[in-house]
């Protein structure tokens, strides 16, 4: 059976060109970038070229990029590192729809004495910049707001928020794992002090991420060792993965965004023709590849299970929280009831999806929803 993969917000397939770029660094170019001999320095050059590629993609300087193992590690380094480096300021502002890594960091930091403000969002998932401004006080250290939500695709007005933070002299961090290469990121224009990135959401390998840290910002490292990555992230750099990360960035094109946008709009428009459905999140200012639909009164898990039997991979929410039976904290934050939240399905596209696949998905989805509605005791 042909598999149709529509869970690209969880992870993406590695582009064959990315894999090809990585392979030599597992074998003949296997050096440790800290070694002074020829093979080591070859790895060092590749590392720094990759750092420059990623820096340029967000209008940063190459020495402002630190490589990590994941977006989660980058979020931890940004928020914990900043908190412990600035003991006089203990107030952090975030939102109720952040990725679990940020929310769990904030919960842990509360145990260390941090004061956390969790901002509400509106029914489409947008934070109000005025509420950010009002929440800032003289003890505020950092505002951390996700650039684009991993469940409902809402793209936040980060340029406006960044401007407020810069004027108020507080740091601004954003988790851009979902938005990177899919919408504009310009750290100077958007007044971003720290930004979390990773590779496996953009057809790169798993196990590698990055943190942009604006020049002059001091962080306390989480890992201590040989002083790699400007003493901020000790541990021998994962050169093959970093090479793959940079190659994935090089392969990203604006035409991919346009293509995914077209497929996304087709999916949304056709699914909403099914009676008793609702789009979760906005129609505009939404990620080019994100679809999240509430199929009132039927379980999203049941829809996903039936789709899987037809060779279609989707999701009911964030892969990082799929082990829990609790309704999505994101869908609850935008005002959905538990029943509505549990009746929702997320489909997320990539540049590799086709029109023919979308037509098949729509055909199957109509059958599945009709069948489940007939079976449902809730009408």
CORHUFEN-V397291 format. One record per run of one state. SS is the DSSP state (helix for helix, strand for strand, loop for the rest). FROM is the first residue (numbers start at 0). LEN is the number of residues. Records with the same first field share a line. If there is no record, write none. Layout:
SS->FROM-LEN ; FROM-LEN
//
This chain:
loop->0-3 ; 5-1 ; 7-8 ; 26-11 ; 57-4 ; 68-2 ; 85-5 ; 95-4 ; 111-3 ; 119-9 ; 135-4 ; 144-3 ; 148-5 ; 155-2 ; 168-2 ; 175-18 ; 198-10 ; 213-14 ; 231-7 ; 251-2 ; 271-5 ; 279-6 ; 286-3 ; 295-4 ; 309-2 ; 313-1 ; 315-3 ; 321-7 ; 333-4 ; 341-2 ; 348-6 ; 375-4
strand->3-2 ; 6-1 ; 64-4 ; 90-5 ; 114-5 ; 139-5 ; 147-1 ; 153-2 ; 170-5 ; 193-5 ; 208-5 ; 276-3 ; 285-1 ; 289-6 ; 311-2 ; 314-1 ; 343-5
helix->15-11 ; 37-20 ; 61-3 ; 70-15 ; 99-12 ; 128-7 ; 157-11 ; 227-4 ; 238-13 ; 253-18 ; 299-10 ; 318-3 ; 328-5 ; 337-4 ; 354-21
//
